[in-house]
């Protein structure tokens, strides 16, 4: 346990899968709760549930592995300006000869312009991770907004929203994203938007189901009786309860966004001025790396994509199974 | 033989309750017909929405579509006007839209800019090739996913399960186009001791006939199908696994075991049929992902199907063709999902009654 705020008298949590942040207004579990008003109490409870969450997350070996891999990639991406620098992407002053095989000087070889591939893969992680992250945040934000409002406001609004969601759900997301990316200008913003607005429906459905479950609880009725409005209920009661689900969903969504970014870049719809893993693969294909058997050009960017996607998937599944032990994810 | 999920009407026996069974059947039939009508109506609305989207989405494009047709050549103003007339781009937008809808209903999706041929002809030309590739891959990855997923769930937490899910997750995270390119390098171009075993792309070598042609196509089919199956089976595996795990705590399985049934009978006759229902739904919902996979795999292997055509159309961009293919891809998924919705109540008596 990392927190020191746990009084020794607190009984062990009865069930491992209690969703964090129980409704405000429940009497404090321990007589020795710190004084200082409801805010401090809520804060303490949050800390408790975070600690409980981490304690259970630690038991998922795959999740820890994913977390470690993510830390590694994040570190590589953040320190890239120091380790490789932005001039690694310049074609005019490339250090090597075109398409050199891996050697001591260039551990992963060089591309068709003579640029160092190791440097490019490290530099490309910045764009791939950034786009994946932003697209996932956008997608989950749309999904959560649609899900919460559709679960809160019943009636015609919910029906229309869920129809739209269902329609997006059966649409082949990539085809829609490709279509959007085709009609807009080539930039990173376009890619983020194209991925974000096509991948939200799953989140919307999950969040709506959770919202309906939360709103059926009596404390929502109590909040209404005390005069809580729509905004109050959605932001103070529903949102904290769907937040864990939203976090798990974001983690899983980043994985598919990274893949989608690579796919769009590979189809030639990415921003040609920046280096990304998908873009590197497209470069490799255009440079004829496939027909000449230059496997060392193709392997590193693909492995990087797969590892990042896998790491986020592992983390997302671990988070999911902590929150919902019934899912029965293998440990 | 004991049947776990027998419809109640058959258990009652025919003689004493004949009339009420008939009435019950008539009631369920009406309910089913209502279900069918609802689903078909929903599908029609979705298809209409796709049609509208496919038209307006590609009108958002900045710039003049005629520019793409001429490919940057210097063209006189008269010629541009002629192009516009030829493709109906000189009409007001609403009139273009009504024309488009009217024609789409008769199967006319416009004329491709780059091929100067009707879009529908290009699509019907490529469709059988895509169906061959997708159909083969779909059958294989569904079967593989269900079999491995069942094994995995039944031996949950054991080494086999961990390896199975681990491999599935890893392959699920791999970009399909990258896997395809690697397979080409290793098995087509040849690497080290491995000679080029398979063709690098295309669907036929040409000049073959009869049985030799079938073998030739099958030979070309191997690598694309392996790629698609590898990236897609993981999803089916995970879905099957979690559906079966949901069933595994159920009382009827304990009962079946208590009766002394062999372990594999409990699995095959009792657990799996019930786990199959949610699995089937999710398999059809996930078809959209398969469409994406098909586009990439066909592009990488130069397979002469709809996906390859889509890539060619994108690089121009050949708007009528992109638009037509968008419509075809989206409708394919909608139609398959509707079919699944229609079949579902026949498999599970609890749904739609």
Interface residues (C-beta under 8 A of the other chain):
Chain A: X62 X163 X166 X167 X169 X170 X171 X172 X173 X174 X175 X176 X178 X179 X180 X182 X183 X184 X185 X255 X259 X262 X263 X266 X267 X268 X269 X278 X281 X284 X285 X290 X291 X292 X293 X295 X298 X299 X301 X302 X305 X306 X307 X309 X310 X313 X314 X317 X326 X327 X328 X330 X331
Chain B: X45 X46 X49 X50 X57 X58 X60 X61 X62 X156 X157 X161 X162 X165 X166 X169 X170 X172 X173 X174 X175 X177 X178 X179 X181 X182 X184 X185 X186 X189 X190 X191 X200 X242 X245 X246 X285 X287 X288 X289 X291 X292 X295 X296 X299 X310 X311 X314 X315 X317 X322 X325 X326 X329 X330 X333 X334 X337
